[in-house]
């Protein structure tokens, strides 16, 4: 943001020009291509165990398992392609779910596991402060992300065109 100011385009790689821009974009594509299987493995493993496993049968066979994984890949690709502004959707997920997972739930679990009587007063106070912080900024980020989802994309498109002309 410091380099491009108010005309910064999202994603940030669109602000770069020349050979370095092509290199960065290729590196990002390669990173996504190589990390997608790692991110999807736990999801597909849990879903395969839920839908394809049967205690009376031997472990899953090759064909149904691969067909199921292919279906999951095609579904995620379709979702990513059909959502017009996926970055705004990710902002909503990050502001709401990630705040919950990163700030609120760990403190709640800490209080639940140790109980108020099993904790020092400063530990309990710190957990409560972190939860209040998480709720406040999670709500603030969620409201802002929803407002961005509802905002007109023409303004963003015009700014993008101006930046590309420079």
Secondary structure, DSSP 8 states (H G I E B T S, - for coil): -TTTGGG--SSGGGG--SHHHHHHHHHHHHHHHHHHHHHHHHHHHHHHHHHT--TTS-S--HHHHHHHHHHHHHHHHHHHHHSTTHHHHHHHHIIIIIHIIIIIHHHHHHHHHHTTTTS-HHHHHHHHHHHHHHHHHHHHHHHHHHHHHHS-HHHHHHHHHHHHH-
